[in-house]
Amino acid sequence: MGFYDLPKEERAMLVQQIQQNLLTDIVAKMRTHVIRYFADADTYIRKSAYLSLGRLYTLEVKRRIAIIELLNELLLAEDFKIRQTAINAAGEIGKTDFQNTEHFFDAGLFDEHHSVRNAVIGSIKKMGEKNPVPVVEWARKYLHHPDKEIRREICHGIELRGRTHPQDILPLLKELQFDKTARVRNTLVHVIGQISYKKGCLQTVMHDIILWDNKQLVAKAIDEIIDVHDRYKDFAALTQAEAVSFIEAHLKLHDSSHLCNH
């Protein structure tokens, strides 16, 4: 029976049991429950396990070193689900303690399995939202990595922070404007769209990208911004028409200012 096949009360009891069993393993230096939960075929059991481990890291201060050591072991497991869940657990911890979890993402970014690499990106998103300064700095060192997929994944990973604080990630995005790989540039355009539709964000994004040198990419990004304001019309701060009006006015102002300076 899957996690969501259980009634709500039984799910809550199961989550408590998972957390208690994980603590038992940590105290006794055993791996029985940890392996079972981290390798479970049910995504939601694994999610309950990594969320529980994140909570234990907060609650059990004297067990923190043991928890990090446990995750170090799990990152070497043959089963990709265990490695994936270990990365997600590190992501929970990294929301408040990135320094002691950074090495997990350095390793996971190059894992042979896409699920583990995706867990890194998901973790960067959630950590970047809660603990942006060290996470954004970590992302910066991979912006120009020789592997195009690493560059693309980093671009995607910093998106969530940009949805509320686009100014924090726009300098990093700008560095990718002339990336030689179309897949990376397409992800860049996508991310620009995603960080443009919340309150106050369109102004910040337009003010920045209008000064970029890759005008062809900027044009594509503006098309994506306009499209996003329709696709996410129930969540966008502006209607699509309002967004178009703002963009047109901003472009005219920039063009006239540019002419005056010349």
Buried (B, 14 or more C-beta within 10 A) or exposed (E): EEBEEBEEEEBEEBBEEBBEBBBEBBEEEEBEBBBBBBBBEBBBBBBBBBBBBBBBBEEBEEBBEBBBEBBBEBBEBEEBBBBBBBBBBBBBBBBBBBEBBBBBBEBBBEBEBEEBBBBBBBBBBBBBBBBBEBBBEBBBEBBEBEEBBBBBBBBBBBBBBBBBBBEBBBEBBBBBBEBEBEEBBBBBBBBBBBBBBBEEBBEBBBBBBBEBEBEEBBEBBBEBBBEBBEEBEEEBBBEBEEBBEBBEEBEEEBEEEEEEEE
